[in-house]
Amino acid sequence: MSLNRLLLIIEDDAAFARTLGRSFERRGYTVLLANSYDAAATLLRHHSPGYAVVDLKLDGNTSGLACVQMLVKHDPKMLIVVLTGFASITTAVEAIKLGARQYLAKPSNTDDIEAAFGHVAGNVEVEVGTRVTSIKTLEWERIHEVLVETEFNISETARRLGMHRRTLARKLEKQRIK
């Protein structure tokens, strides 16, 4: 198998990672699985994948954005797709700035991810929406922006936002980040 068909999946949900990995193997990829930043770093010592799928929020509140940064440092040509259960403009912009090629919201299937690998150029034909953003959406994006700044530290995020930690925890429980 050529190295350019080597795929690294960084995902802390073991069942989802296995399912996604098997699906990519059926498409001719060789798949490596890592459930954390450290596990991915260990794999990169011995392998040079051409592709990576990175979950935005890993176990232990580790940001997948740190993984994107590590992967790009390892190989700037690697095609990286960030996958998340909660998509926000802030994290999408940061992922792209750090070197990810695409940013997809869960649920996304293998077809979506493989298409994202193949679509590395921007699209000037994208329709510009005229919908006004709701206050709830703006609040949630601000919360997520501060979460990223604090590396998903709930206490520090609550302090910076000027809200009680339990209030923030309730808001996060309503909008799961995964």
C-alpha positions in Angstrom: 0.0 0.0 0.0 1.4 3.4 -0.9 2.1 5.9 1.8 -0.3 8.4 0.3 -3.2 6.1 1.1 -2.2 5.9 4.8 -4.9 7.5 6.9 -4.6 8.5 10.6 -7.8 8.8 12.5 -7.6 10.8 15.8 -10.8 10.1 17.6 -11.5 9.3 21.2 -14.8 7.4 20.6 -13.4 3.9 20.0 -16.5 2.5 18.4 -16.8 5.4 15.9 -13.1 5.3 15.1 -13.2 1.5 14.4 -16.3 1.9 12.2 -14.8 4.8 10.3 -11.5 3.0 10.0 -13.1 -0.2 8.5 -15.1 1.9 6.1 -11.9 3.6 4.8 -10.0 0.2 4.7 -12.8 -1.1 2.3 -11.8 1.9 0.1 -8.2 0.9 -0.1 -6.7 3.0 2.7 -4.4 1.7 5.4 -5.7 3.1 8.7 -4.0 4.0 11.9 -6.1 4.8 14.9 -5.1 7.2 17.8 -7.4 8.2 20.6 -5.3 11.2 21.9 -2.7 13.8 21.0 0.0 11.7 22.6 -1.0 8.5 20.8 -1.0 10.3 17.5 2.4 11.8 18.2 3.7 8.3 18.9 2.3 7.0 15.6 3.9 9.9 13.7 7.4 8.7 14.9 7.1 5.6 12.7 4.5 6.6 10.0 3.9 9.4 7.6 0.2 9.4 6.7 -1.0 11.3 3.7 -4.5 11.8 5.2 -5.9 12.5 8.7 -9.3 12.8 10.2 -9.2 14.7 13.5 -12.0 15.0 16.1 -12.2 18.5 17.4 -12.6 17.6 21.1 -10.8 14.7 22.4 -11.0 13.0 25.8 -9.6 15.0 28.6 -10.7 18.3 27.0 -7.8 18.1 24.5 -8.4 20.2 21.5 -8.1 18.5 18.1 -6.8 21.9 16.9 -3.5 21.0 18.7 -3.4 17.8 16.7 -3.9 19.7 13.4 -1.0 21.9 14.3 1.2 18.8 15.1 0.1 17.0 11.9 0.9 20.1 9.7 4.3 20.4 11.4 5.0 16.7 10.6 3.9 17.0 7.0 2.5 20.3 5.5 1.2 18.4 2.5 -1.0 16.1 4.6 -4.7 16.4 3.8 -6.5 16.9 7.1 -10.2 17.0 7.8 -11.5 18.1 11.2 -14.7 16.4 12.2 -16.9 17.7 15.1 -20.3 17.2 16.7 -20.4 20.9 17.2 -19.4 23.1 14.3 -18.8 26.8 14.9 -17.4 29.5 12.8 -14.6 30.2 15.2 -13.3 26.6 15.3 -13.8 26.2 11.6 -11.7 29.3 10.9 -9.0 28.2 13.4 -8.8 24.7 11.9 -8.3 26.1 8.4 -5.8 28.7 9.6 -3.8 25.9 11.3 -3.7 23.8 8.1 -6.8 21.6 8.0 -8.1 21.3 4.4 -11.8 20.9 5.4 -14.0 21.1 8.5 -17.1 18.8 8.7 -19.9 18.6 11.2 -20.9 15.1 12.5 -22.6 13.1 11.4 -20.5 12.8 8.3 -19.9 9.6 6.5 -17.0 8.2 4.6 -18.2 9.7 1.3 -18.3 13.2 2.9 -14.8 12.8 4.4 -13.3 11.4 1.2 -14.9 14.2 -0.8 -13.4 16.7 1.6 -10.0 15.2 1.0 -10.4 15.8 -2.7 -11.8 19.3 -2.4 -8.8 21.3 -1.3 -9.4 24.5 -3.3 -11.9 27.2 -2.3 -15.2 27.6 -4.1 -16.2 31.1 -5.3 -19.6 29.8 -6.3 -20.7 29.3 -2.6 -24.0 31.1 -2.0 -23.7 34.0 0.5 -26.6 33.8 3.0 -28.7 36.6 4.2 -29.9 35.0 7.4 -29.3 37.0 10.5 -27.5 35.1 13.3 -29.6 34.6 16.4 -28.5 35.7 19.8 -28.4 32.1 21.0 -26.0 31.2 18.1 -23.8 34.2 18.8 -23.7 33.3 22.5 -22.8 29.7 21.8 -20.1 30.7 19.3 -18.6 33.1 21.9 -18.6 30.4 24.5 -16.9 28.0 22.1 -14.4 30.6 21.1 -13.4 31.1 24.8 -13.3 27.3 25.3 -10.8 27.0 22.5 -8.7 29.9 23.9 -8.6 28.2 27.3 -8.0 24.8 25.8 -11.4 23.6 27.0 -10.8 24.5 30.7 -14.4 25.0 32.0 -13.5 27.0 35.1 -11.3 29.4 33.2 -13.9 29.8 30.4 -16.6 30.6 33.0 -14.3 33.1 34.7 -13.5 34.9 31.4 -17.2 35.0 30.4 -18.2 36.3 33.8 -20.6 33.5 34.5 -20.9 30.8 37.2 -19.2 27.5 36.4 -22.4 25.6 36.9 -24.3 27.9 34.5 -21.7 27.2 31.8 -21.8 23.5 32.5 -25.6 23.5 32.0 -25.2 25.4 28.7 -22.5 22.9 27.6 -24.7 20.0 28.5 -27.4 21.3 26.3 -25.0 21.7 23.3 -22.7 18.7 23.5 -19.2 19.4 22.1 -17.7 16.2 20.6 
